[in-house]
Amino acid sequence: MHTSRGHAKTIDYETTGGTVSFRENAWLSDGCNEITGQQLVYNIKAQRVEGQARPTPGDDGRIRITIQPKPASGTPCAHTVSEKKP
């Protein structure tokens, strides 16, 4: 089981829909891969992230995803992605 981490200026947990919304400087990582953007929504039940591009001053509104390849041995990544502080 992997532990995911995230941060944003505003985080809202919707218990009924089973989603967590990250707004303003959103960052999510599963320890290997990371997603950044102004707004990200994580669906807990589907285990899926949705990004919504919303340009703000000084930001192009893009969602950025960094995927770390698996080593040749086929083992999971070495967890080399470090958390970026806002």
Secondary structure per residue as TSV (DSSP state, phi and psi in degrees):
chain	resnum	aa	ss	phi	psi
A	1	M	-	360.0	133.6
A	2	H	-	-100.2	146.2
A	3	T	-	-98.8	128.3
A	4	S	-	-100.1	151.3
A	5	R	E	-130.9	156.5
A	6	G	E	-164.0	162.6
A	7	H	E	-154.9	160.0
A	8	A	-	-170.2	166.5
A	9	K	S	-65.1	-38.9
A	10	T	E	-128.3	129.9
A	11	I	E	-127.7	125.4
A	12	D	E	-121.6	130.8
A	13	Y	E	-106.8	118.8
A	14	E	E	-101.7	101.8
A	15	T	T	-65.8	-38.8
A	16	T	T	-64.0	-46.7
A	17	G	T	-85.8	-13.3
A	18	G	T	68.7	39.4
A	19	T	E	-124.6	154.9
A	20	V	E	-124.3	122.2
A	21	S	E	-102.1	130.6
A	22	F	E	-114.4	121.0
A	23	R	E	-126.6	143.5
A	24	E	E	69.3	102.9
A	25	N	E	60.1	51.6
A	26	A	E	-78.9	140.1
A	27	W	E	-142.6	128.4
A	28	L	E	-131.6	142.8
A	29	S	E	-147.6	143.5
A	30	D	-	-99.1	12.4
A	31	G	S	97.9	-19.0
A	32	C	S	-120.3	-50.3
A	33	N	-	-109.4	155.9
A	34	E	E	-141.5	152.3
A	35	I	E	-129.5	133.3
A	36	T	E	-130.6	152.0
A	37	G	E	174.6	177.8
A	38	Q	E	-76.7	-30.6
A	39	Q	E	-144.3	125.9
A	40	L	E	-129.8	142.6
A	41	V	E	-124.8	123.4
A	42	Y	E	-103.0	122.0
A	43	N	E	-92.0	111.3
A	44	I	T	-65.3	-44.2
A	45	K	T	-65.9	-44.2
A	46	A	T	-85.7	-11.2
A	47	Q	T	51.9	53.4
A	48	R	E	-136.2	144.3
A	49	V	E	-107.6	134.4
A	50	E	E	-118.9	135.2
A	51	G	E	-110.4	146.2
A	52	Q	-	-124.3	115.4
A	53	A	-	-73.4	121.4
A	54	R	-	-139.6	95.4
A	55	P	-	-60.3	138.4
A	56	T	B	-128.2	163.3
A	57	P	T	-54.7	127.8
A	58	G	T	84.8	1.7
A	59	D	B	-135.6	139.0
A	60	D	-	-83.2	-2.3
A	61	G	-	80.0	3.7
A	62	R	-	-77.5	152.0
A	63	I	-	-96.5	129.7
A	64	R	E	-114.5	132.8
A	65	I	E	-124.2	128.1
A	66	T	E	-112.6	117.0
A	67	I	-	-109.7	121.4
A	68	Q	-	-87.4	125.5
A	69	P	-	-69.0	152.6
A	70	K	-	-74.0	145.2
A	71	P	-	-62.0	162.0
A	72	A	T	-56.1	-27.3
A	73	S	T	-69.4	-13.9
A	74	G	-	84.5	-1.0
A	75	T	-	-75.3	158.9
A	76	P	-	-57.6	160.9
A	77	C	-	-56.4	164.2
A	78	A	-	-84.7	11.5
A	79	H	-	55.7	51.2
A	80	T	-	-91.3	-8.3
A	81	V	-	-74.8	126.8
A	82	S	-	-105.8	148.3
A	83	E	-	-65.3	134.2
A	84	K	-	-96.3	127.4
A	85	K	-	-83.0	143.5
A	86	P	-	-63.8	360.0
